[in-house]
Amino acid sequence: MKRTSKFLISIMALLLCVAVVLPASASRYATLRPGAEGEMVQALQSGLKALGYPIGVDGKFGRQTTQYVTAFQRQNRLTADGLAGNATLSELFRQVPQFKPDQTGPVVTAPPSNPSVPGVPEASQPGTGTAYVYTSNRGSLNVRSAPRHGNTTIAQLPFGTQVSILGVTGAWTQISANGVSGYVMSSFLRKSSTGGDPGATTTPAPTPNTPSNPPVNPGTGIGTALVITGNRGSLNLRDRASYSGRALLQIPYQASVLVLARQGKWSQVTYQNTTGFVVDSFLRHQSDSTPTTQAPTETPSPSPTQAPAPNLPDASGIAFVNTTNKRTLNFRSAPSEGRNIIGQIPSGEALILIKRGSDWCEVIYNGQQGFVMTSFLRFSNESASPSPTPTEPPAKTEEPIITDEPKPEEPETPIFPRTLRPNDRGEDVLELQTRLIALKYTVSKTSVYDSMTQEAVRHFQAQNSLGVDGVFGSNSAQLLLSGTARAADSPALSYNTLRVDQRDGSDKAISKMQQALRDLGYPLSVNGRYDMPTHQAVVGFQQRNGLPITGIANPHTQSTIFSAGAKGYDTAVSELGASEGKGGGPSTSSVKLLHWFRDIKPRVAAGQRAQVYHPSSGISFTIRFYSMGNHADSEPASWRDTQLMNRAFGAPSWNINTVYVKLPDGQWTLASMHNRPHLSGAINANGFGGHLCIHFLRDMDEVNRNDPDYGASNQRTIRKAWLNMTGETVE
């Protein structure tokens, strides 16, 4: 018995441990919704941008973020609600793990590889000591004026910046760094009692026989230098003199660094208590009296000797941009025409060649690593005519002389140097088609400005609120190249009112609305026509979302359809009672057969109301006369009357129904009508969005002259009903 009790106690203790440990290790994300701000929103936006969505990264969950979260959800078969919940964030960070935020929460511990580095404590107490900025994507960390996400950002600290801890409040740490005091998220700090790179692991000091870079006393140096990059971007500080070295942190443009040694193409520098290597061509040295020095020796040795040479970059030579007509060359993030363009390189520029392939080359330009097409390069051992066929790797010959002074830039050749029109051909047409495809417009790569390209341009112009003419001019080109152009499946910037029987224009507004409604569960097809299923879906959406029930998709209705809070078809709505509208009809003997032109039209007017009784269902409803012509254009008097009419007749259609109409003077007469809305109406919120037609008795000779099709069908229905009621035949 005692053994059994001990066994059960052991099992319960084990389960308790698992219950405590599992929640801490589970990767669940709190839902982000419109109005949210902070690093988590910034990580969400950065991930979407990396996947090609043209989104701005500002850390604020606004309308644009909602739009592209919805697009991501649709593309990945997730619930398209525009809210970034656990499923959405998990899928996003699975695809772009480099942006996955630190999930340790406010209590931060060191990475498993360095268990000796403690995290910043959570308890609200005065703090002491130092810590380092440690962001998941090695980006900068916002310093805020108060410990809340909504407060003003007063500074940004690069990855690896050392900070002094002044105090800790909940998930925030008060710090001081670079002359600024403020608050940062504790989860993005790493505390260290020994100092050094926050992301580094502990490794033994190198011996003279170890082919690593020699240690340097950060307190001494040969001078200072400013970071001067061609694109005014940050400069990577690496742990060794190689492009494959790990980036310790990023040094901002025009920041000052302490130069410890200059070794070939690399300089060993110290920046904010971190020592590493940078490409020397991006430094402007304050004093160049000693252009190159030997690396410092190890201090313990009584007889100083020259340190081992640093690792050189894994480069195979130099290549030059050699495009036709001096055009710029696209610099891409990966070896594919569909990947992001991260820059454009002018013709004649020298590139550091990392790896050469038959189609693509991996190169470095302005300190940034990427890919360019091999056929547009001239290699250092070749003539001016490019050869796309791979050859032996070029020998490392003399490289272009790099001075500290920035060289004047040649004017860039525009990507689209001309206005493109139907039947134009060329590389610029192909570039246009490629970029439109990347934005999900329907077009093929033909290098010919064909009808499909013209239609895609018209769609692009409509989607981006440009003049729609199908001609690709300077305004269209500027927006396409801006990085802010809207994709084909993006909700429109502004909306035009849509109503029954309209068809898609160049903006595909009806198709987009139909797709959004379909994603919300409403039963309709995406066909670009505002047909009856679309009309009924709009009515149902308006009813479920507290909008005026008109059956017309005005701008407010459309913006609500595309909003994150739109309610789907499964939302419950109030229905009419089963006996609603029943009764109120006349006896058959009291129904007359009155003539439209002689008996009815002279005694009724537009705006008057009449009661309609449907003898087949026994349901009554009210209509209002709208216009008087060869028949009575009318409309249901209210949303309730539309519901009763559709309950009696069925789904809206042109089907002809026999009815009795009680005229304003109280007389009942035989008539026929349908319940299909068309054209315009005068009542705003009756759920109909148009008018219907009520037909009364007319002479057949006149009908055959003026309305031989649908009008004649109604006259035959009236005569047949009168024959069944009275046995009388009407000619």
TISE-951151 format. One record per residue (C-alpha): x, y, z. Coordinates in steps of 0.02 Angstrom, whole numbers, plus 50000, padded with zeros to 5 digits. Example, Ala and Ser with C-alpha at 12.3 -4.5 7.8 and 13.67 -1.06 7.14 Angstrom:
2
506154977550390
506844994750357
# end
This chain:
731
500005000050000
501445011850045
502315007749880
500715011849785
500535028549874
502335033249839
502105028549655
500535039349640
501395054049725
502855052549603
501675052349453
500735067649517
502355077149545
502925072849368
501285078849293
501405094949394
503145098149323
502525095249146
501045107049175
502245120549235
503525118249097
502395116448946
501575133548947
503275141748959
503915132748805
502335133348699
502395145548554
500715154248566
500475172048510
499235184748575
498045191148441
498565207448357
497135218248295
496885235748223
497545248948343
498945238048413
500715245048414
502455239148458
503855227148416
502665212548386
501715222448253
503395227548179
503925209248168
502245205148084
502485219147957
504305214447924
503805196447891
502435201447769
503625213347680
504915199447663
503575188747578
503285202247447
501785211647517
502035230447486
501785235247668
502605248947769
503505244047931
503005256748064
502465245648209
500655251648198
499215239848155
498195250648038
497115248347883
498575243447771
499155230147894
497375223247906
497305222547716
498905212647694
498585201247843
496935196747759
497835193647594
499115182547681
497715172747767
496815169747603
498395164147516
498785151847656
496995145147678
496775153147850
495245161847917
495265178447824
494735190147966
496185202547958
496675198548138
498425191648168
498035177648288
499065162748342
498755152548183
499165167248069
500745172348163
501355154348179
501175151747991
502015168447952
503515165248064
503645147547996
503905155047823
505045169247881
505845163048043
507135177148040
505765188948102
505085177548238
505085187448401
505865181748562
504525171148650
505315170948822
504185184948883
504625198349009
505755186649108
507245184648993
508555171249007
510095168548902
510075157348748
510455138948781
512165140748700
512705153048835
511875148348999
513005159749097
512195175749028
510765180849143
509205189849084
508505206249148
507405202549302
505555206449298
505245212649475
504905231249495
506495236849581
507985248249557
509205240349437
511085240749421
512355234449298
512375234149109
511505224748970
511545223648781
510215226348649
509755209148582
508365209748451
507795194148361
508145201148186
509685211048240
508765227248207
508685242948314
507695244148476
506475258348513
506825268848668
505185276348731
504805290848847
503725279948961
503485261148986
502045259048861
501985254748675
500975270248634
502245282648701
503455292948598
505005284548528
506445295848582
507895285648510
508365269248425
509795258448486
510705246948362
510885228448400
512295225648523
512245242948604
512795242748785
511555250948905
511565255249090
510085248249187
509225261349295
507705251249348
506435237949297
504535239949291
503535224849235
503995220749055
505005236849035
506765241849085
507315259749114
509025262049033
510305275048990
511365274348832
512225286648716
511655301248824
509815296248817
508745289248959
507105280248926
506185263648927
506425247948821
505595230848819
506535219448940
506345204848819
507555213348699
508985214948825
510345202748875
511225205849038
513045201049055
514255201949198
515755200049084
515295211348938
515585207448756
514465203248611
512725199148673
512475185848542
514165177648555
514525160948635
516005157848747
517515151548650
519305148948707
520565162548666
521505158748505
523275152648512
524615158448390
524295142748288
522415145948276
521925153448106
520705165748183
520805184548199
521975190548338
521335198448498
521465217048513
521485228748661
519965239748626
520745254148718
522105257348587
522035260748401
522845269248253
521485282348227
519625285148200
518505284248047
516735288447992
515555275747914
515125281947738
514025269847639
513415273047463
511575271147508
511725279547680
511315262847759
512115253947907
513765244447896
513935226547960
515225223648097
515775205448078
516665193548195
518015189948067
518715197647908
517585188047791
515895190847711
515375174247786
515765180747960
514345183148082
513645200848091
513875206548271
512915222748248
512575236448121
513485253148129
512415268048075
512895279547932
514165293047983
514495284648151
516275286348218
517295270548250
518995267448330
520155259448200
521305246148275
522105239548116
521915240247926
522165223447844
521935222947655
520095225747615
519585224947797
519815235847950
519725230048128
518715242748228
517845245348394
516095252748404
515105254248565
516245242048659
516115228848522
517635224448417
517515216748245
517885218948060
517125230247926
517455232747740
518765246547734
518055254747577
516565260647679
517645270247803
518265288147787
519825288347895
520185304047995
522065301247980
522865291047841
524695293147890
524775274447919
523745266447781
524105248547832
524755241647995
525155224948065
523845217548177
524235218948364
525135204448444
524605194748596
525095204348753
525615189348860
527065184948744
528745192348799
529335192948619
527995201148510
527775193148341
526665197548194
524905190948212
524195178348087
523445186047930
521565188047937
520375177547833
520065185947665
518315187247593
517685171847501
517755181147335
518275174147166
518645190347076
517905206247006
516485208546880
515815224046794
514015228346748
513915227746557
512115231546506
511505237146336
511125255746312
511955259446480
510395253546573
510425249346758
510495231146815
509245224146941
510055218447104
508965204747182
508845196147350
508875178547274
509315170747105
507585172247027
506685185446922
505215184347041
506195189147197
506305206547274
507365219847187
508475226847326
509375239447215
509865244647040
511685245146986
512265257546852
513165251146697
515055250146720
515025247846909
516275235546984
515595221247090
516455208947206
516105191747134
515705178547265
515025164447158
514795163146970
513435152946887
512805150846710
511205161046745
511545170646906
513045177347000
513145180647186
513995197447210
514305211447336
513895229447291
514025244047411
514275231847554
512645222547515
512585204547457
511375199147321
511165191747147
511255198246968
511045189846798
512685182946730
512305188346550
512415206646601
514155205446679
515905207346607
517215198246708
518935205046746
519785192846625
518555195546481
518295208446343
516855220846340
515645208346260
514795198246396
514775179346384
513415170046476
514365153546461
515295149146621
517185149146609
518585145346730
518475156646881
519425172646841
521095174946922
521205187747060
521915202346964
522085220347015
520505227947085
519785245247059
520645258147168
519495263247310
519815280047386
519085287347544
518195301047446
516515295747370
516595295647181
515275305347082
513825294347029
513355292746847
511535297046810
510465281346811
509605275846652
507735274646687
506965257246688
505515263646583
506295276646467
504745278646358
502855278246364
502245260646323
500755258146209
499905243446121
501055234046000
502665240846079
504045227846103
505645226646202
506495223646369
505515237546453
503885228946405
504545212646480
505045221946638
503295229446650
502485212346630
503655204646760
503245217946889
501375216746857
501435197946881
502335200547047
500845211247100
499635197347046
498955205846890
498445193946750
499725195346610
501005184446520
502855187846489
502905190646300
503945206546282
502485212846176
501225225846235
499735215046185
497895216246232
498175206246393
499555218446446
498435233246405
497025226146511
498245222646655
498865240646646
497075246946649
496745236146803
498345242646884
497855260746849
496105258446918
496735249347071
497945263547109
496765278247074
497665283546914
496875289046752
496285273146665
496825273246482
497845257246462
499395267346415
500905265046530
501585282746552
502685291746677
501385292446817
501035273746805
502905269946796
503305280746948
501995272047054
502485254546994
504305257847042
503895266147208
503665250247308
501945256247366
500925250547215
499355240947261
499205222647211
497795216247103
496905208047250
497045223147366
495425231747419
495145247847324
495735264547393
494015271747359
492365263847309
491045267347179
489245262447215
488805245447141
487025240047103
486055226147020
486435221446838
488115230346833
489665221346768
491505222346815
492515237146753
494395238146743
494515238946933
493665221846952
492685229347097
491215217247084
492335201847076
493325207647227
491745211047326
491035194047276
492635185347331
492625194447498
490805189747527
491145171847477
492605171247600
491345176647733
490235161847689
488875170447586
488175159347446
488655166947279
489845164647132
491305175747083
490825180346904
491005199346894
489115201946873
487975210047002
486695196246983
485295190847100
486395179647211
487575194447231
486105206047268
485435194047400
487185191847475
487355210747492
485625211647573
486095197647694
487755206047735
486925222747770
485645214247880
486985205147983
488135220148000
486875233248056
486925243147892
485445250947799
484685236347703
484655242847525
485315229047414
486495242247344
488365241047382
488785259047419
490565264047477
490125261547661
489475244047629
491005239447527
492245246047655
491335236047789
491425220347682
493325222147673
493535226847856
494245215547990
492625215748089
491465210447948
490165197648006
489925181847904
488435172247839
488395161447997
487895176548103
486135174448169
484765186348107
482975189148161
481675181248046
479845185448016
478595174748109
477815160048017
476085168348013
476745185647970
475795193447823
474485179747813
472695184647768
471965201347717
471405195747546
469705198747463
468355186547412
468485181447230
466805189347193
467425206547246
468895206547125
468585216346964
469495216046797
469915234446772
470765241546617
472445250246643
472235265146527
470345267846548
469995263146730
471615263346834
472945275246770
471785290546777
471405287446962
473135283147036
474755293047051
476595289947088
476935289447276
475255281747321
475205264947411
474225249247370
473965232447454
474435216847356
473725199547395
474495183547327
473075170747319
474235155647297
475145158547465
473845169047557
475145182547596
474825201347587
476115215447572
476145233947526
476895242347374
477125260547324
476845266447145
478465273447074
478125278046892
476645276346773
476905270846592
476205255946499
476175247346669
476435252546850
478265253246903
478205249947091
479275245047241
479005236447408
478555249447539
479785242847672
481055229247711
479655219247793
478615220347633
480095214347529
480305199347645
478445195147634
478445196847444
479955185347428
479165172847548
477625172647434
478505172547264
480165164247306
481915170847266
481905186747160
481565182446976
480605187746821
479305174046852
477515180546828
476325179146976
474435182046979
473935194647115
472485205047175
472855223747198
471835234847314
471895252247237
471985267947346
470095270247329
469775252747401
469325243547240
470145226447210
470715221947033
471615207546950
473435210146900
475105201146874
476885205246934
478665198846968
479865201947114
481515204947024
482325222147061
483005231846913
483535249546870
483125262747003
481925265247147
481445278947269
481395269747437
483115268247517
483055254647649
481795241947585
483105228647541
482605229447358
483735242047271
482675245047115
480875243447056
479695229846994
478265230046868
476395227246900
475355223846743
473485227046727
472275222746585
472675230846417
472075228146237
473075214246151
473245224145988
474095238446083
475195226446183
475775217246028
476305233945953
477175241146105
477705226546215
477555210346117
478645199546230
478575201446420
477045212746413
476095200246307
476555186146428
475805196046573
474205199246475
473985180746439
474255176946626
472895189646674
471645182846547
471955164846600
471705169246785
470075178446746
469455163446646
469825151946795
468965163846917
467375167746816
467335156646663
467355172346553
468515173846403
469295190946370
469865194746194
# end
